Amino acid sequence: MSVKAAKALKFLDYENVVGVPSGAEALYPDASLIGNEKDPDFKLVKDLNPECLLTDSSVTYDNP
């Protein structure tokens, strides 16, 4: 759900990523683009059926 989280997962060599926000496409080119990290497509995120969602404290979301 954030570029920082995607970078951290890449650093840890984690590869089972199903969606990334804009700005992290190059890290996981096979993952679906979920939109801007501050305004993701929550329906798409739900449809990807992730096991968990990772973000960082610099990202805040409005209630959808």
LUMRO-363001 format. One record per residue: x, y, z of N, C-alpha, C in turn; residue number from 0; residue in one letter. Coordinates in steps of 0.05 Angstrom, whole numbers, plus 5000, padded with zeros to 4 digits. Example, Ala and Ser with C-alpha at 12.3 -4.5 7.8 and 13.67 -1.06 7.14 Angstrom:
2
(node (5264 4886 5156) (5246 4910 5156) (5264 4934 5156) 0 "A")
(node (5257 4955 5142) (5273 4979 5143) (5258 5001 5157) 1 "S")
END
This chain:
64
(node (5016 4976 5000) (5000 5000 5000) (5017 5025 5000) 0 "M")
(node (5044 5022 5002) (5061 5046 5000) (5087 5038 4986) 1 "S")
(node (5100 5058 4974) (5125 5053 4960) (5147 5044 4980) 2 "V")
(node (5147 5057 5003) (5167 5049 5024) (5163 5019 5032) 3 "K")
(node (5138 5010 5035) (5134 4982 5042) (5143 4964 5020) 4 "A")
(node (5137 4972 4995) (5146 4955 4972) (5176 4954 4971) 5 "A")
(node (5190 4976 4976) (5219 4976 4977) (5230 4958 4999) 6 "K")
(node (5217 4958 5022) (5225 4942 5044) (5222 4912 5037) 7 "A")
(node (5200 4905 5025) (5195 4877 5017) (5216 4868 4996) 8 "L")
(node (5223 4886 4978) (5243 4879 4957) (5270 4875 4971) 9 "K")
(node (5277 4892 4990) (5302 4890 5004) (5303 4862 5019) 10 "F")
(node (5281 4853 5028) (5279 4827 5042) (5276 4804 5023) 11 "L")
(node (5277 4809 4997) (5274 4789 4975) (5247 4775 4976) 12 "D")
(node (5227 4789 4986) (5200 4778 4985) (5188 4782 4957) 13 "Y")
(node (5178 4761 4946) (5168 4762 4918) (5138 4758 4914) 14 "E")
(node (5124 4750 4935) (5095 4743 4932) (5078 4768 4935) 15 "N")
(node (5083 4788 4919) (5068 4814 4920) (5048 4815 4898) 16 "V")
(node (5023 4820 4905) (5001 4820 4885) (4994 4847 4875) 17 "V")
(node (5000 4868 4891) (4993 4895 4882) (5012 4916 4894) 18 "G")
(node (5018 4937 4878) (5035 4958 4887) (5023 4985 4879) 19 "V")
(node (5031 5006 4894) (5021 5033 4887) (5039 5045 4865) 20 "P")
(node (5029 5067 4853) (5044 5081 4833) (5071 5089 4845) 21 "S")
(node (5092 5085 4830) (5119 5091 4839) (5134 5066 4847) 22 "G")
(node (5121 5043 4849) (5134 5018 4857) (5132 4997 4835) 23 "A")
(node (5122 5006 4811) (5118 4987 4789) (5143 4972 4781) 24 "E")
(node (5165 4986 4781) (5191 4974 4773) (5200 4953 4792) 25 "A")
(node (5193 4955 4817) (5201 4935 4838) (5187 4908 4833) 26 "L")
(node (5162 4910 4826) (5146 4885 4822) (5130 4888 4796) 27 "Y")
(node (5142 4885 4773) (5129 4890 4748) (5105 4871 4743) 28 "P")
(node (5104 4848 4755) (5082 4829 4751) (5058 4834 4770) 29 "D")
(node (5062 4852 4789) (5040 4859 4808) (5021 4879 4795) 30 "A")
(node (4996 4878 4804) (4976 4897 4795) (4981 4925 4806) 31 "S")
(node (4976 4945 4790) (4979 4972 4799) (4953 4980 4814) 32 "L")
(node (4955 4988 4839) (4931 4994 4855) (4925 5024 4856) 33 "I")
(node (4940 5040 4843) (4936 5069 4843) (4955 5083 4861) 34 "G")
(node (4949 5108 4866) (4965 5125 4883) (4965 5115 4912) 35 "N")
(node (4987 5116 4926) (4988 5105 4953) (4969 5120 4972) 36 "E")
(node (4964 5145 4967) (4945 5161 4984) (4916 5158 4976) 37 "K")
(node (4911 5147 4952) (4884 5143 4943) (4883 5117 4926) 38 "D")
(node (4887 5094 4939) (4887 5069 4924) (4859 5060 4916) 39 "P")
(node (4858 5043 4897) (4832 5031 4888) (4826 5008 4907) 40 "D")
(node (4811 5014 4928) (4805 4994 4949) (4790 4970 4938) 41 "F")
(node (4773 4974 4918) (4758 4951 4907) (4778 4932 4893) 42 "K")
(node (4797 4944 4878) (4818 4927 4865) (4834 4912 4886) 43 "L")
(node (4842 4926 4907) (4858 4914 4929) (4842 4890 4940) 44 "V")
(node (4817 4894 4945) (4800 4872 4956) (4799 4849 4936) 45 "K")
(node (4796 4855 4911) (4794 4835 4890) (4819 4819 4887) 46 "D")
(node (4842 4831 4894) (4868 4816 4892) (4871 4795 4914) 47 "L")
(node (4853 4797 4935) (4853 4778 4957) (4880 4774 4970) 48 "N")
(node (4892 4797 4979) (4918 4794 4992) (4917 4781 5019) 49 "P")
(node (4938 4769 5028) (4940 4757 5054) (4943 4779 5075) 50 "E")
(node (4957 4800 5068) (4961 4822 5087) (4966 4848 5071) 51 "C")
(node (4963 4871 5084) (4967 4897 5072) (4990 4910 5087) 52 "L")
(node (5009 4921 5073) (5031 4935 5086) (5033 4963 5077) 53 "L")
(node (5037 4982 5095) (5040 5010 5089) (5060 5021 5109) 54 "T")
(node (5063 5047 5110) (5080 5059 5130) (5065 5083 5143) 55 "D")
(node (5076 5093 5164) (5062 5114 5180) (5059 5140 5165) 56 "S")
(node (5073 5144 5143) (5071 5170 5129) (5046 5171 5111) 57 "S")
(node (5033 5148 5107) (5010 5147 5090) (4985 5146 5107) 58 "V")
(node (4966 5164 5101) (4940 5164 5115) (4918 5161 5094) 59 "T")
(node (4896 5149 5103) (4874 5144 5085) (4848 5156 5096) 60 "Y")
(node (4831 5166 5078) (4804 5173 5086) (4788 5148 5087) 61 "D")
(node (4768 5147 5103) (4750 5124 5104) (4735 5122 5078) 62 "N")
(node (4737 5099 5063) (4723 5097 5038) (4693 5094 5041) 63 "P")
END
